[in-house]
Amino acid sequence: MLDVQFKLGAVALTLGSFLSLSASAAELTNAKPVTFTKDIAPIFQEKCQDCHRKGTVAPMSLITYEEARPWAKSIKQRVVTKNMPPWHIDQTVGIQSFKNDMSLSDDQISKIARWVDSGAPMGDPKDMPAAKVFPSDDTWRLQSQLGKPDLIIKSTDYTMPSQSQDQWWKPIANIDINEPRWVRAVEMRPGTTAGRKITHHAIAHLVQHDPDAPKIGAGSDDDSLAAQRNPDEAGTLMEWAVGKNYDIYDEGTGKLILPGSHVWWDIHYHAVGEQIRDHVELAVWFYPKGQEPKYRTYLTGFQGTNSGRLDLEPNKITESNGYTVLKQAAKLGNFQPHMHLRGKAMAIEAILPDGQIQQISYVNRFDFQWMTNYIYADDAAPVFPKGTVIHVTAWHDNTSSNKDNPDYRQWVGYGDRTVDEMAHAWVNVTYISDEDYAAWMKTHKRETLGGRRASN
């Protein structure tokens, strides 16, 4: 259940502030009525309709008044508790400037609540904004910013039975380029809407090898290639899970793909009661030929446990911790917690060499159904010196109060299956020189941790 914190200050509420609150309430009461056509439809267009329309995975469409009205009470409940849109980061702790912020403002939440409380009136049809034009199903989200992708890489199709244990599909796909190219952005998605039901996650490992080596047939899963499949050395182009769409790298940073490289897919499928055949697609946008970014970016999984295991006792909330030392100065581009059904919350902080602690981000309401990727704005992305310790804290709720918990009476450990657990944070890390770090420090103030995030 959502923990709502009301910060009223250190002193008791004075009579003056009470009267002020009363006046505010009166102003709301006497304010002009909130209607769908004038007030709510613009909010839905901006923050909701990309998912909530016909032909998408959302359970209802919010395009028209007739479609939205039956869901009014449910809509209010979801937005007031900040479960929708799926932006589950604590907005009082750490970095708060993002490239992909989909959250509702307090004013927008208030309007939706007032609309529902007043009976969810339609309003004057003349106030209805022009219908939003959506891209076709084969259009990528980044296409409006970057144009059509330069390259699309697809996994071979896989048929998931209606009833089955979890399956991992690991085919090989060639990357069709004949010269080194630098990547500026990537976007991944299941091939069909139905495929989203069965795709737990997908990882596109970049495997670089000798350009003169013979081509490997797409879809091959030959064990003789095992020596070439080292994601820790080759790098990862992207990881996808429900709620994540793309990665955009900061100007001057990127990932390098060499001729003769290929993608080793690692796709986790789970059965949903119907047979579905699908694949995964990865769109790639390159820097212009001849334009080489200064630094390479690496998708890194900072672990939330250093023991390599999790020990979740029955009917308990468990905290685990992981620590990683930066061997070089680095800039962190995003924060994407990854856990399974018992995931409750995750925090990431930096312990600097001088002992200072900077709280980076805290997702206090993790939702397995929405693996949201929080992409920091360029001027907000944190930069740390060599020797900084990245500390990840993960909380798992293996109790009866967790509605997603398959069985609170069972011990749970680390594993790849959906019913097992994980704890790591996907972060795009760009390693920089000590000189660049010193230059960054001259123009930025370090915000240390004044008070730790709320305990779970």
FENPE-V447509 format. One record per residue. N is the residue number from 1. RES is the residue in one small letter. D_FIRST is the distance of its C-alpha to the first C-alpha in Angstrom with 1 decimal. Layout:
n->N res->RES d_first->D_FIRST
n->N res->RES d_first->D_FIRST
This chain:
n->1 res->m d_first->0.0
n->2 res->l d_first->3.8
n->3 res->d d_first->6.3
n->4 res->v d_first->9.3
n->5 res->q d_first->12.6
n->6 res->f d_first->15.6
n->7 res->k d_first->18.8
n->8 res->l d_first->21.6
n->9 res->g d_first->24.2
n->10 res->a d_first->26.1
n->11 res->v d_first->28.0
n->12 res->a d_first->27.5
n->13 res->l d_first->27.3
n->14 res->t d_first->31.0
n->15 res->l d_first->32.7
n->16 res->g d_first->33.5
n->17 res->s d_first->30.0
n->18 res->f d_first->29.0
n->19 res->l d_first->31.9
n->20 res->s d_first->30.8
n->21 res->l d_first->27.3
n->22 res->s d_first->29.1
n->23 res->a d_first->31.4
n->24 res->s d_first->28.7
n->25 res->a d_first->27.1
n->26 res->a d_first->30.6
n->27 res->e d_first->31.3
n->28 res->l d_first->28.2
n->29 res->t d_first->29.5
n->30 res->n d_first->33.0
n->31 res->a d_first->32.1
n->32 res->k d_first->33.3
n->33 res->p d_first->31.2
n->34 res->v d_first->28.9
n->35 res->t d_first->30.0
n->36 res->f d_first->29.1
n->37 res->t d_first->32.4
n->38 res->k d_first->32.7
n->39 res->d d_first->29.3
n->40 res->i d_first->26.6
n->41 res->a d_first->28.7
n->42 res->p d_first->29.5
n->43 res->i d_first->25.8
n->44 res->f d_first->25.2
n->45 res->q d_first->28.3
n->46 res->e d_first->27.4
n->47 res->k d_first->23.8
n->48 res->c d_first->23.0
n->49 res->q d_first->26.2
n->50 res->d d_first->27.0
n->51 res->c d_first->24.5
n->52 res->h d_first->24.2
n->53 res->r d_first->27.8
n->54 res->k d_first->29.9
n->55 res->g d_first->30.6
n->56 res->t d_first->27.4
n->57 res->v d_first->24.4
n->58 res->a d_first->22.2
n->59 res->p d_first->21.8
n->60 res->m d_first->23.5
n->61 res->s d_first->26.0
n->62 res->l d_first->25.6
n->63 res->i d_first->29.3
n->64 res->t d_first->30.8
n->65 res->y d_first->29.9
n->66 res->e d_first->30.6
n->67 res->e d_first->28.1
n->68 res->a d_first->25.3
n->69 res->r d_first->25.8
n->70 res->p d_first->24.5
n->71 res->w d_first->21.0
n->72 res->a d_first->20.9
n->73 res->k d_first->18.0
n->74 res->s d_first->15.8
n->75 res->i d_first->17.0
n->76 res->k d_first->16.1
n->77 res->q d_first->12.4
n->78 res->r d_first->12.2
n->79 res->v d_first->14.2
n->80 res->v d_first->12.9
n->81 res->t d_first->9.4
n->82 res->k d_first->11.6
n->83 res->n d_first->10.7
n->84 res->m d_first->14.4
n->85 res->p d_first->16.8
n->86 res->p d_first->15.4
n->87 res->w d_first->16.0
n->88 res->h d_first->13.2
n->89 res->i d_first->15.4
n->90 res->d d_first->15.0
n->91 res->q d_first->17.6
n->92 res->t d_first->18.7
n->93 res->v d_first->19.8
n->94 res->g d_first->22.6
n->95 res->i d_first->24.4
n->96 res->q d_first->23.5
n->97 res->s d_first->26.4
n->98 res->f d_first->26.1
n->99 res->k d_first->28.5
n->100 res->n d_first->25.9
n->101 res->d d_first->23.3
n->102 res->m d_first->21.8
n->103 res->s d_first->19.3
n->104 res->l d_first->19.8
n->105 res->s d_first->21.4
n->106 res->d d_first->20.3
n->107 res->d d_first->23.3
n->108 res->q d_first->22.4
n->109 res->i d_first->19.0
n->110 res->s d_first->20.8
n->111 res->k d_first->23.5
n->112 res->i d_first->21.2
n->113 res->a d_first->19.5
n->114 res->r d_first->23.0
n->115 res->w d_first->24.4
n->116 res->v d_first->22.1
n->117 res->d d_first->22.5
n->118 res->s d_first->26.2
n->119 res->g d_first->26.4
n->120 res->a d_first->26.1
n->121 res->p d_first->29.9
n->122 res->m d_first->31.7
n->123 res->g d_first->34.2
n->124 res->d d_first->37.6
n->125 res->p d_first->38.0
n->126 res->k d_first->40.2
n->127 res->d d_first->37.3
n->128 res->m d_first->35.6
n->129 res->p d_first->35.7
n->130 res->a d_first->37.7
n->131 res->a d_first->35.8
n->132 res->k d_first->34.3
n->133 res->v d_first->36.4
n->134 res->f d_first->34.4
n->135 res->p d_first->36.1
n->136 res->s d_first->37.2
n->137 res->d d_first->35.2
n->138 res->d d_first->37.5
n->139 res->t d_first->36.9
n->140 res->w d_first->35.0
n->141 res->r d_first->32.5
n->142 res->l d_first->34.5
n->143 res->q d_first->37.7
n->144 res->s d_first->37.6
n->145 res->q d_first->37.7
n->146 res->l d_first->39.9
n->147 res->g d_first->41.8
n->148 res->k d_first->42.1
n->149 res->p d_first->41.3
n->150 res->d d_first->44.3
n->151 res->l d_first->43.3
n->152 res->i d_first->41.1
n->153 res->i d_first->40.6
n->154 res->k d_first->39.5
n->155 res->s d_first->38.7
n->156 res->t d_first->40.6
n->157 res->d d_first->39.0
n->158 res->y d_first->37.2
n->159 res->t d_first->36.7
n->160 res->m d_first->33.5
n->161 res->p d_first->34.1
n->162 res->s d_first->31.9
n->163 res->q d_first->31.3
n->164 res->s d_first->31.5
n->165 res->q d_first->30.2
n->166 res->d d_first->28.8
n->167 res->q d_first->31.7
n->168 res->w d_first->32.7
n->169 res->w d_first->35.4
n->170 res->k d_first->37.4
n->171 res->p d_first->40.3
n->172 res->i d_first->42.5
n->173 res->a d_first->43.2
n->174 res->n d_first->46.0
n->175 res->i d_first->45.7
n->176 res->d d_first->48.6
n->177 res->i d_first->49.9
n->178 res->n d_first->53.3
n->179 res->e d_first->52.8
n->180 res->p d_first->50.1
n->181 res->r d_first->47.4
n->182 res->w d_first->44.6
n->183 res->v d_first->41.2
n->184 res->r d_first->39.5
n->185 res->a d_first->36.5
n->186 res->v d_first->35.0
n->187 res->e d_first->32.7
n->188 res->m d_first->31.7
n->189 res->r d_first->30.5
n->190 res->p d_first->30.9
n->191 res->g d_first->34.2
n->192 res->t d_first->32.8
n->193 res->t d_first->29.7
n->194 res->a d_first->29.8
n->195 res->g d_first->29.9
n->196 res->r d_first->26.5
n->197 res->k d_first->25.2
n->198 res->i d_first->26.8
n->199 res->t d_first->26.8
n->200 res->h d_first->24.2
n->201 res->h d_first->25.9
n->202 res->a d_first->29.4
n->203 res->i d_first->31.4
n->204 res->a d_first->34.8
n->205 res->h d_first->36.7
n->206 res->l d_first->39.9
n->207 res->v d_first->42.8
n->208 res->q d_first->45.9
n->209 res->h d_first->49.2
n->210 res->d d_first->53.0
n->211 res->p d_first->53.8
n->212 res->d d_first->57.0
n->213 res->a d_first->55.2
n->214 res->p d_first->55.3
n->215 res->k d_first->52.6
n->216 res->i d_first->50.0
n->217 res->g d_first->49.5
n->218 res->a d_first->46.2
n->219 res->g d_first->44.0
n->220 res->s d_first->45.8
n->221 res->d d_first->43.9
n->222 res->d d_first->47.0
n->223 res->d d_first->46.2
n->224 res->s d_first->49.2
n->225 res->l d_first->47.0
n->226 res->a d_first->44.7
n->227 res->a d_first->46.6
n->228 res->q d_first->45.8
n->229 res->r d_first->42.1
n->230 res->n d_first->40.8
n->231 res->p d_first->37.8
n->232 res->d d_first->37.8
n->233 res->e d_first->41.2
n->234 res->a d_first->41.3
n->235 res->g d_first->38.0
n->236 res->t d_first->35.3
n->237 res->l d_first->35.6
n->238 res->m d_first->32.0
n->239 res->e d_first->28.9
n->240 res->w d_first->26.9
n->241 res->a d_first->23.5
n->242 res->v d_first->21.6
n->243 res->g d_first->20.8
n->244 res->k d_first->23.8
n->245 res->n d_first->27.2
n->246 res->y d_first->29.7
n->247 res->d d_first->30.9
n->248 res->i d_first->33.4
n->249 res->y d_first->35.4
n->250 res->d d_first->36.6
n->251 res->e d_first->40.2
n->252 res->g d_first->42.5
n->253 res->t d_first->40.3
n->254 res->g d_first->40.0
n->255 res->k d_first->40.4
n->256 res->l d_first->43.9
n->257 res->i d_first->44.9
n->258 res->l d_first->48.3
n->259 res->p d_first->50.7
n->260 res->g d_first->50.4
n->261 res->s d_first->46.7
n->262 res->h d_first->44.3
n->263 res->v d_first->40.6
n->264 res->w d_first->39.4
n->265 res->w d_first->36.3
n->266 res->d d_first->33.5
n->267 res->i d_first->31.5
n->268 res->h d_first->28.8
n->269 res->y d_first->28.7
n->270 res->h d_first->26.8
n->271 res->a d_first->27.8
n->272 res->v d_first->26.0
n->273 res->g d_first->28.5
n->274 res->e d_first->31.1
n->275 res->q d_first->33.8
n->276 res->i d_first->33.4
n->277 res->r d_first->35.9
n->278 res->d d_first->35.0
n->279 res->h d_first->35.5
n->280 res->v d_first->34.0
n->281 res->e d_first->35.7
n->282 res->l d_first->35.9
n->283 res->a d_first->37.5
n->284 res->v d_first->39.3
n->285 res->w d_first->40.7
n->286 res->f d_first->43.5
n->287 res->y d_first->45.1
n->288 res->p d_first->48.5
n->289 res->k d_first->51.2
n->290 res->g d_first->52.7
n->291 res->q d_first->49.7
n->292 res->e d_first->48.2
n->293 res->p d_first->45.2
n->294 res->k d_first->45.7
n->295 res->y d_first->42.8
n->296 res->r d_first->41.1
n->297 res->t d_first->37.3
n->298 res->y d_first->35.6
n->299 res->l d_first->32.2
n->300 res->t d_first->31.0
n->301 res->g d_first->28.3
n->302 res->f d_first->27.3
n->303 res->q d_first->26.1
n->304 res->g d_first->23.1
n->305 res->t d_first->25.2
n->306 res->n d_first->28.9
n->307 res->s d_first->29.7
n->308 res->g d_first->29.3
n->309 res->r d_first->27.0
n->310 res->l d_first->23.5
n->311 res->d d_first->23.2
n->312 res->l d_first->19.8
n->313 res->e d_first->20.4
n->314 res->p d_first->18.9
n->315 res->n d_first->15.7
n->316 res->k d_first->15.3
n->317 res->i d_first->13.7
n->318 res->t d_first->16.7
n->319 res->e d_first->18.0
n->320 res->s d_first->21.0
n->321 res->n d_first->23.5
n->322 res->g d_first->26.1
n->323 res->y d_first->29.1
n->324 res->t d_first->31.5
n->325 res->v d_first->34.7
n->326 res->l d_first->36.0
n->327 res->k d_first->39.7
n->328 res->q d_first->40.4
n->329 res->a d_first->39.2
n->330 res->a d_first->36.5
n->331 res->k d_first->34.5
n->332 res->l d_first->30.9
n->333 res->g d_first->30.3
n->334 res->n d_first->26.6
n->335 res->f d_first->23.4
n->336 res->q d_first->21.7
n->337 res->p d_first->19.4
n->338 res->h d_first->19.9
n->339 res->m d_first->18.0
n->340 res->h d_first->17.4
n->341 res->l d_first->14.8
n->342 res->r d_first->13.4
n->343 res->g d_first->13.3
n->344 res->k d_first->10.5
n->345 res->a d_first->12.5
n->346 res->m d_first->16.2
n->347 res->a d_first->18.7
n->348 res->i d_first->22.4
n->349 res->e d_first->25.0
n->350 res->a d_first->28.7
n->351 res->i d_first->30.9
n->352 res->l d_first->34.3
n->353 res->p d_first->37.6
n->354 res->d d_first->38.2
n->355 res->g d_first->35.0
n->356 res->q d_first->33.1
n->357 res->i d_first->29.4
n->358 res->q d_first->28.0
n->359 res->q d_first->24.3
n->360 res->i d_first->24.3
n->361 res->s d_first->20.8
n->362 res->y d_first->17.2
n->363 res->v d_first->14.6
n->364 res->n d_first->11.4
n->365 res->r d_first->9.2
n->366 res->f d_first->11.5
n->367 res->d d_first->11.8
n->368 res->f d_first->14.6
n->369 res->q d_first->15.8
n->370 res->w d_first->16.6
n->371 res->m d_first->18.7
n->372 res->t d_first->19.3
n->373 res->n d_first->22.4
n->374 res->y d_first->22.5
n->375 res->i d_first->26.3
n->376 res->y d_first->27.6
n->377 res->a d_first->30.2
n->378 res->d d_first->33.7
n->379 res->d d_first->34.1
n->380 res->a d_first->30.7
n->381 res->a d_first->30.8
n->382 res->p d_first->31.2
n->383 res->v d_first->34.5
n->384 res->f d_first->35.2
n->385 res->p d_first->38.4
n->386 res->k d_first->39.6
n->387 res->g d_first->38.3
n->388 res->t d_first->34.8
n->389 res->v d_first->32.1
n->390 res->i d_first->29.0
n->391 res->h d_first->26.2
n->392 res->v d_first->23.1
n->393 res->t d_first->20.2
n->394 res->a d_first->17.7
n->395 res->w d_first->14.7
n->396 res->h d_first->14.0
n->397 res->d d_first->11.4
n->398 res->n d_first->13.9
n->399 res->t d_first->12.2
n->400 res->s d_first->11.8
n->401 res->s d_first->8.0
n->402 res->n d_first->8.3
n->403 res->k d_first->9.4
n->404 res->d d_first->11.9
n->405 res->n d_first->13.5
n->406 res->p d_first->17.0
n->407 res->d d_first->17.8
n->408 res->y d_first->16.2
n->409 res->r d_first->19.7
n->410 res->q d_first->21.3
n->411 res->w d_first->22.2
n->412 res->v d_first->21.5
n->413 res->g d_first->23.8
n->414 res->y d_first->24.7
n->415 res->g d_first->26.1
n->416 res->d d_first->26.6
n->417 res->r d_first->25.3
n->418 res->t d_first->21.9
n->419 res->v d_first->21.1
n->420 res->d d_first->22.2
n->421 res->e d_first->20.5
n->422 res->m d_first->21.6
n->423 res->a d_first->21.0
n->424 res->h d_first->23.1
n->425 res->a d_first->23.2
n->426 res->w d_first->25.7
n->427 res->v d_first->27.8
n->428 res->n d_first->31.1
n->429 res->v d_first->33.3
n->430 res->t d_first->36.7
n->431 res->y d_first->39.1
n->432 res->i d_first->41.6
n->433 res->s d_first->44.7
n->434 res->d d_first->44.9
n->435 res->e d_first->47.0
n->436 res->d d_first->44.4
n->437 res->y d_first->41.8
n->438 res->a d_first->44.2
n->439 res->a d_first->44.8
n->440 res->w d_first->41.1
n->441 res->m d_first->40.7
n->442 res->k d_first->43.5
n->443 res->t d_first->41.6
n->444 res->h d_first->38.0
n->445 res->k d_first->36.4
n->446 res->r d_first->34.2
n->447 res->e d_first->30.9
n->448 res->t d_first->30.1
n->449 res->l d_first->26.8
n->450 res->g d_first->27.0
n->451 res->g d_first->23.7
n->452 res->r d_first->21.3
n->453 res->r d_first->17.9
n->454 res->a d_first->15.1
n->455 res->s d_first->14.7
n->456 res->n d_first->12.0
